[in-house]
Amino acid sequence: MKIIVLHLSVTDPIEFLDDPETRGVAALMSNGPHGLLGSHECGSPFQILRSVLAMSDWKSVFSALDTPELLDHLKEDDSLIGVDVAQAEPGETLEAALSAIDGEAVVVALSAIDASGNRAFVLTTTEGLPSIRVNEMRANDLVATILELAGLELGSSPALCDAQSFVPALTETAGAGAIDDEELVRERLRGLGYIA
Amino acid sequence: MIGLDGLEPTIVDALLAEGALPNLARLRASGDYARVGTTNPAQTPVAWSTFATGLNPGGHGIFDFIRRDPLTYLPDLALNRYEQKNAFSQPAAVNLRSGTPVWERLSQAGIPSTILRCPCTYPAAPLRGKLLAGMGVPDLRGGLGTSTFFTTQASIQAGEAEIVVPLKRQGDGSVTGPLVGPRNPKDRTDIELPLVIRPDLARGCAVIAVQGVAGKLEVALGRWSDWMSVGFKLGMLRTARGLVRFHLVRLEPEVELLASPINFDPDAPLFPISAPGEYVRDLANEIGVFHTTGMVEDHAALSNGRLDEAGFLRQCEDAWSEREAMMVHELDRLDSGLCYCLFDTSDRVQHMFWRFREPDHPANLGRPVPTGFARVVADQYRRADAVVGQALARADDKTLVIALSDHGFNSFRRGVNLNTWLHEQGLLALKPGVEPSEEAGDFFRSVDWSRTKAYALGLGGIYLNLAGRERDGIVKADDAQPLKTQIATALSGLPDPRDGKTAIRSVHPREAVYRGPRIGEAPDLLVNFNSGFRASWGTSLGGVPAGIVEDNVKPWSGDHIIDPSLVPGVLFMNRPFKTANPRLEDLAPTILAALGAEVHPELEGSPLLP
């Protein structure tokens, strides 16, 4: 399992989410929740994650990486990788990262911030998440959600404060479209031959 | 250790007497041969789990192909399941067989094993050695084998375990339709790849191209193609890779093509099908690509009339050949330790070709019975014998060679509708206005649980609708034992209303058959059918059809899920062994003792070698 957090500096978080020209971001948004992120005294998602995972045995890499360095880490590390994307074209980094992780279990989060500290986020996993606009999430809620999606215990890190994972809400949203269990069971069993 | 699934002792004896099984005769001459007691029920995953663990089903927890959830009454596969930490995490496959398999005990003793295709080994667990998982490995859609039938003919309905895709004729002479892959994990819709077929009438073949796949496949009429590697995008971050092959059924007047279930690609299986993980890829590189699904032979395509008998047998020969190649490859590399390889094509062929041994079998009514197929079952035994010959050729005088079948075989002529019988006894109630019939549906759709005391599911199990256990249970704990006695007494000796033949020999409470920590998951009562009978097709998934006993008219005309004493397996070894009543439970202790490992007291059998 990897957690990949890309930290971007943008001019305007709203434009970042709505700009169809930002390569990869629109595709990511169609595979997961996204929206503006409420501020939180515990810091940015990047900082909170770093703080929470510093107390665990979870190997993590937080640094400013160019694309080739990022790809090296994606190949070699089974861990959390947080990256400050300093490039002018963040979509390029994102695209390279996504193509390098095909099939692996990952949680991907984008955190975009402008000069005034306003933030947007996009979140997805290998299995995909409901594509919904969420504007009430705070930075620590996003981290709690990331940790739960990665199957990690939330623990009692003070950095998480009163964080609330959004996984239950996402589960409720996804459940609305579930198909008939009987159909799946029938297909699963019929290849046996012994049954009707 | 050569597993020969479903070899029936009476057929083995007859062929031995004819001299048709020279290698098994060699084994017998250098050691011994005996019938071996199988499990109750006599089912492949149950029996091979007992072989592997040395435990009865109460110990390893595999009681049937099918289990039920008492909180929903829904059936599901009993061999494995998938778990997710949350709705969005990748599912993990979980093997539902418990107990310690013999290769794990050998690993603990520092002795390596190579285990090829043993049932109930999916997902593959680490061991000292190598393991390729067998029955239980799904196809890319998660089932045990869903093939796709492509046809230009309109209004063809899907049969058993298949998808039917209508083909469209294009102006350039090609025909097109989607190749159906796995379900989208987000919305469960089918993920498809456009497929183009270019028929070549003059050459009697067709060329198949699939979007996103480099290269094309040519397939001749009536033949199977090579494998095609395909990738289905499960989402922006994930691709499921699979292998598919095609059988060209017809070119005119209609174009008809059968696509195999999409197998996991050995290069990138979605779930662990080998240990170590790269073993399946390495093996495929060394011996060529092979089927990875747990059940290779497409019996449903034969039942549905998509494949004819010859096409089915060609696929069966492919299965034999690839399994033989695996075994030979590994035996050639074996220095010491356990090598196990299961050949299960013999089981599938007997299921589908038993009717040719019995001209008056109900499955023959209204169906052609070509005379050439009467020898097919015996041919499988000869094929099994040839495999034993390959192993013997690689065994030195220090090598213990074992050939074992997990159960025998029998005819399946009549099916018993256990739920209908329970209904007739007043123990299973249907909703107002519903009578036993096809309309009652399966999955207990029409059952009124508030008035139901017992129900049947699977291939011979009856459950009480127990208060506190079942969601809508009404049978109080104090009433359970008398009710079980009542059902067992009434059902034992049940005659076939048509001719008075005994359909059910006996019915036993689970406590009389099993012991161990998993006994609570077993059916409350186990039904032992007589020769020629079995649980009906409708019973297996909770149906309540009309009539207590019905003809089995399906090509699946042989079976073995009857009174286990009627379908023992066979056991050959190249060393003399204790031939008095050996059981499958004895094999694990025998292997451990032969290799000098501890025979743990938990094991229920005893070493067979003196």
Chai-1 contact restraints between the chains, C-beta under 6 A:
chainA,res_idxA,chainB,res_idxB,connection_type,confidence,min_distance_angstrom,max_distance_angstrom,comment,restraint_id
A,A27,B,M236,contact,1.0,0.0,6.0,A-B,restraint_1
A,N31,B,M236,contact,1.0,0.0,6.0,A-B,restraint_2
A,D102,B,T239,contact,1.0,0.0,6.0,A-B,restraint_3
A,G103,B,R238,contact,1.0,0.0,6.0,A-B,restraint_4
A,A105,B,Q90,contact,1.0,0.0,6.0,A-B,restraint_5
A,T125,B,F88,contact,1.0,0.0,6.0,A-B,restraint_6
A,T126,B,L237,contact,1.0,0.0,6.0,A-B,restraint_7
A,T126,B,R238,contact,1.0,0.0,6.0,A-B,restraint_8
A,E127,B,F88,contact,1.0,0.0,6.0,A-B,restraint_9
A,E127,B,Q90,contact,1.0,0.0,6.0,A-B,restraint_10
A,E127,B,P185,contact,1.0,0.0,6.0,A-B,restraint_11
A,G128,B,K186,contact,1.0,0.0,6.0,A-B,restraint_12
A,G128,B,G235,contact,1.0,0.0,6.0,A-B,restraint_13
A,L129,B,F88,contact,1.0,0.0,6.0,A-B,restraint_14
A,L149,B,F88,contact,1.0,0.0,6.0,A-B,restraint_15
A,G151,B,K85,contact,1.0,0.0,6.0,A-B,restraint_16
A,G151,B,S89,contact,1.0,0.0,6.0,A-B,restraint_17
A,V167,B,N86,contact,1.0,0.0,6.0,A-B,restraint_18
A,T171,B,A87,contact,1.0,0.0,6.0,A-B,restraint_19
A,A174,B,A87,contact,1.0,0.0,6.0,A-B,restraint_20
A,G177,B,D187,contact,1.0,0.0,6.0,A-B,restraint_21
A,I179,B,R188,contact,1.0,0.0,6.0,A-B,restraint_22
A,E182,B,F443,contact,1.0,0.0,6.0,A-B,restraint_23
A,V185,B,D76,contact,1.0,0.0,6.0,A-B,restraint_24
A,E187,B,G143,contact,1.0,0.0,6.0,A-B,restraint_25
A,R188,B,L77,contact,1.0,0.0,6.0,A-B,restraint_26
A,R188,B,G142,contact,1.0,0.0,6.0,A-B,restraint_27
A,R188,B,G143,contact,1.0,0.0,6.0,A-B,restraint_28
A,R190,B,E160,contact,1.0,0.0,6.0,A-B,restraint_29
A,R190,B,A161,contact,1.0,0.0,6.0,A-B,restraint_30
A,G191,B,G143,contact,1.0,0.0,6.0,A-B,restraint_31
A,G191,B,L144,contact,1.0,0.0,6.0,A-B,restraint_32
A,G191,B,G145,contact,1.0,0.0,6.0,A-B,restraint_33
A,G191,B,A161,contact,1.0,0.0,6.0,A-B,restraint_34
A,L192,B,F65,contact,1.0,0.0,6.0,A-B,restraint_35
A,L192,B,L144,contact,1.0,0.0,6.0,A-B,restraint_36
A,G193,B,H299,contact,1.0,0.0,6.0,A-B,restraint_37
A,G193,B,W556,contact,1.0,0.0,6.0,A-B,restraint_38
A,Y194,B,F65,contact,1.0,0.0,6.0,A-B,restraint_39
A,Y194,B,L459,contact,1.0,0.0,6.0,A-B,restraint_40
A,I195,B,S540,contact,1.0,0.0,6.0,A-B,restraint_41
A,I195,B,L541,contact,1.0,0.0,6.0,A-B,restraint_42
A,A196,B,W537,contact,1.0,0.0,6.0,A-B,restraint_43
A,A196,B,G538,contact,1.0,0.0,6.0,A-B,restraint_44
A,A196,B,L541,contact,1.0,0.0,6.0,A-B,restraint_45
